[in-house]
């Protein structure tokens, strides 16, 4: 891999990366600090309604009732739409840079004119992608720990279980990012590539929600990536979801590999 190309990529994305990382860290810290203060009231009043229980069951992917513990319910911070939106927005903006973004801007000739092969370009971009994902996940984990320090000791989440959630979160990042790379490698317009990926993750979110509430949707729920990401369940039992993690990494890895092959072999026209 080319150090110069990796450095060029980092210089182009570091500002956006810091903003996304700061957003995830701030949300996780705020949630870890504020939520315990409203937990008793929420469980004692709001969760008494069956409709609210069904809504949260769809969002969290597990049964929710008045007896749910604080530790378990704290997983909502890791599957909240704001956190998922920040994670996926970063991936969509990064993974569609090459080649879709370069072709769209008409600058792909300059990129491919460098003394490196297409495979080297793809590998360098992918290395930065994996690094940025690690930074985002660590930011979320750090935010959760810092927010917990500000809360009462008995309200803090077990570090071991938070680490499992963070690793599963990274698996989700790899899966969606791999899909982004594949769509980008097939596209000549960045906006179109982002729209396709956005539609796919939106469908995944809806499948995850409806699969908990509507029996016919359960038959196709496995097609969504969120079916393999259950932070609430992890915080509740502390068991490593190895099968789910393997599924996410496999999906992301296969899509990434196909995207790399397509990018290396496709004809690119900027006219």
C-alpha positions in Angstrom: 0.0 0.0 0.0 1.0 3.6 -0.7 1.7 5.7 2.4 1.3 8.8 0.3 -2.2 7.8 -0.9 -3.2 6.9 2.7 -2.0 10.3 3.9 -3.9 12.0 1.1 -7.1 10.2 2.0 -6.7 11.0 5.7 -6.2 14.7 4.9 -9.4 14.7 2.9 -11.6 13.0 5.5 -10.3 13.9 8.9 -12.6 16.9 9.5 -15.7 15.0 8.7 -14.4 12.0 10.7 -13.9 14.2 13.8 -17.4 15.6 13.5 -19.0 12.2 13.2 -16.9 10.8 16.0 -17.7 13.8 18.3 -21.4 13.4 17.6 -21.4 9.7 18.5 -19.3 10.3 21.6 -21.5 13.2 22.8 -24.7 11.2 22.3 -23.4 8.1 24.1 -22.0 10.2 27.0 -25.2 12.2 27.3 -27.4 9.1 27.2 -25.3 7.2 29.8 -25.5 10.2 32.1 -29.1 11.4 31.6 -31.0 8.2 31.1 -30.6 6.7 34.6 -32.1 9.8 36.1 -35.4 9.2 34.2 -35.3 5.4 34.2 -37.6 4.8 37.2 -40.3 7.3 35.9 -40.1 5.9 32.4 -40.5 2.3 33.4 -43.1 3.1 36.0 -45.4 5.1 33.8 -44.6 5.0 30.0 -43.9 1.3 29.8 -47.2 0.4 31.4 -48.8 0.9 28.0 -48.8 -2.1 25.6 -48.5 0.2 22.6 -45.3 1.7 23.9 -44.0 -1.7 24.7 -44.6 -2.9 21.2 -42.9 0.2 19.7 -39.8 -0.3 21.8 -39.8 -4.0 21.1 -39.6 -3.1 17.4 -36.8 -0.7 18.0 -34.7 -2.7 20.4 -35.3 -6.2 19.0 -36.4 -7.8 22.3 -39.3 -8.0 24.7 -39.7 -4.8 26.7 -41.8 -4.4 29.8 -42.0 -2.8 33.3 -39.6 -5.4 34.6 -36.7 -4.6 32.2 -33.5 -3.7 34.0 -31.5 -0.5 33.6 -28.5 -2.3 32.2 -30.5 -4.0 29.5 -32.4 -1.0 28.5 -29.2 1.1 28.3 -28.5 -0.8 25.0 -31.0 1.6 23.4 -28.1 4.1 23.2 -26.3 1.8 20.8 -29.2 1.2 18.5 -30.8 4.6 18.6 -31.6 6.1 15.2 -29.3 9.0 15.8 -26.3 6.8 16.4 -27.1 4.6 13.4 -27.6 7.7 11.2 -24.2 9.1 12.2 -22.4 5.8 11.6 -24.1 5.2 8.2 -23.7 8.8 7.1 -20.0 8.6 7.7 -19.8 5.4 5.7 -21.9 6.7 2.8 -19.8 9.8 2.4 -16.5 7.9 2.7 -17.1 4.7 0.8 -18.7 6.5 -2.2 -15.7 8.7 -2.7 -13.9 6.1 -4.9 -14.8 5.5 -7.6 -18.3 7.0 -7.8 -17.3 10.4 -6.3 -14.2 10.7 -8.4 -16.0 9.8 -11.6 -18.9 12.1 -10.7 -16.4 15.0 -10.3 -14.4 14.1 -13.4 -11.2 13.8 -11.3 -10.8 10.0 -11.6 -8.2 10.5 -14.3 -6.0 12.3 -11.9 -6.4 9.6 -9.3 -5.7 6.8 -11.6 -2.9 8.7 -13.2 -0.9 8.3 -10.0 1.9 5.7 -10.1 -0.3 3.1 -8.3 -2.6 0.4 -9.5 -6.4 0.4 -9.0 -6.0 -2.4 -6.5 -3.6 -0.3 -4.5 -6.0 2.7 -4.6 -8.8 0.4 -3.4 -6.7 -1.1 -0.6 -5.5 2.2 0.6 -9.0 3.6 0.7 -10.2 0.5 2.5 -7.5 0.7 5.1 -8.5 4.2 6.0 -12.2 3.1 6.0 -11.4 0.4 8.6 -9.4 2.8 10.6 -12.1 5.4 10.6 -14.6 2.8 11.7 -12.4 1.9 14.7 -12.2 5.5 15.6 -16.0 5.9 15.5 -16.5 2.8 17.6 -13.9 3.8 20.2 -15.5 7.2 20.4 -18.8 5.7 21.2 -17.3 3.4 23.8 -15.4 6.3 25.4 -18.5 8.5 25.5 -20.5 5.7 27.2 -17.7 5.2 29.8 -17.4 8.9 30.4 -21.1 9.4 30.8 -21.2 6.5 33.2 -18.5 8.0 35.3 -20.7 11.1 35.8 -23.6 8.9 36.9 -24.0 7.0 40.1 -21.8 3.9 40.4 -24.7 1.5 40.5 -26.0 3.0 37.3 -22.9 2.3 35.3 -22.8 -0.4 32.6 -20.3 -3.3 32.9 -17.2 -2.5 30.8 -17.0 -6.1 29.5 -20.4 -6.1 28.1 -20.0 -2.6 26.6 -16.9 -3.9 24.8 -18.9 -6.7 23.3 -21.5 -4.2 22.1 -18.7 -2.0 20.6 -17.2 -5.0 18.7 -20.7 -5.9 17.4 -21.1 -2.3 16.4 -17.9 -2.5 14.4 -19.2 -5.6 12.7 -22.3 -3.6 11.6 -19.9 -0.9 10.3 -18.1 -3.5 8.2 -21.3 -4.9 6.8 -22.8 -1.6 5.7 -19.4 -0.3 4.5 -18.9 -3.4 2.3 -22.3 -2.8 0.7 -21.3 0.8 0.1 -18.1 -0.2 -1.6 -19.9 -2.6 -3.9 -22.6 0.0 -4.9 -19.9 2.7 -5.4 -17.8 0.4 -7.6 -20.9 0.0 -9.9 -21.8 3.7 -10.0 -20.8 6.7 -11.9 -22.7 9.2 -9.8 -22.1 9.6 -6.1 -25.5 10.9 -5.3 -27.1 7.8 -6.9 -24.8 5.5 -5.0 -25.7 7.2 -1.7 -29.4 7.0 -2.5 -29.1 3.2 -3.2 -27.3 2.5 0.1 -29.6 4.7 2.0 -32.6 2.8 0.6 -31.0 -0.5 1.6 -30.2 0.5 5.2 -33.7 2.0 5.5 -35.2 -1.3 4.4 -33.0 -3.1 6.9 -34.3 -0.8 9.7 -37.9 -1.4 8.7 -37.4 -5.2 8.5 -35.9 -5.1 11.9 -38.8 -3.1 13.3 -41.6 -4.9 11.6 -40.1 -8.4 12.2 -40.7 -7.8 16.0 -44.3 -6.8 15.5 -45.7 -8.4 12.3 -45.4 -12.2 11.8 -45.2 -12.2 8.0 -42.1 -9.9 8.2 -40.3 -12.4 10.3 -39.8 -14.6 7.3 -37.5 -12.0 5.6 -36.1 -10.3 8.7 -32.8 -12.2 8.2 -32.1 -10.1 5.1 -31.5 -7.0 7.2 -28.2 -6.3 8.8 -29.8 -5.1 12.0 -31.1 -8.6 12.6 -27.5 -9.4 13.6 -27.0 -6.4 15.9 -28.7 -6.7 19.3 -27.0 -4.5 21.9 -29.9 -4.7 24.3 -29.6 -8.5 24.3 -25.8 -8.4 24.8 -26.1 -6.0 27.8 -28.7 -8.2 29.2 -26.9 -11.6 29.2 -23.3 -10.7 28.3 -23.0 -13.5 25.8 -20.8 -13.0 22.7 -23.0 -13.1 19.6 -20.3 -14.9 17.5 -22.7 -16.1 14.8 -24.1 -12.6 14.3 -20.7 -11.0 14.2 -19.4 -13.6 11.7 -22.5 -13.0 9.5 -21.9 -9.2 9.5 -18.2 -9.5 8.7 -18.8 -12.1 6.0 -21.5 -9.9 4.3 -19.2 -6.9 4.5 -16.2 -8.8 3.4 -17.8 -10.5 0.4 -19.4 -7.2 -0.8 -16.1 -5.4 -0.3 -14.2 -8.1 -2.3 -16.6 -8.0 -5.2 -16.5 -4.2 -5.2 -12.7 -4.3 -5.4 -12.8 -6.7 -8.3 -15.4 -4.6 -10.2 -13.4 -1.4 -9.6 -10.2 -3.0 -10.8 -11.7 -4.4 -14.0 -14.5 -2.0 -15.1 -14.3 0.6 -17.8 -14.3 4.1 -16.5 -15.4 6.9 -18.8 -15.4 10.6 -17.7 -16.7 12.0 -21.0 
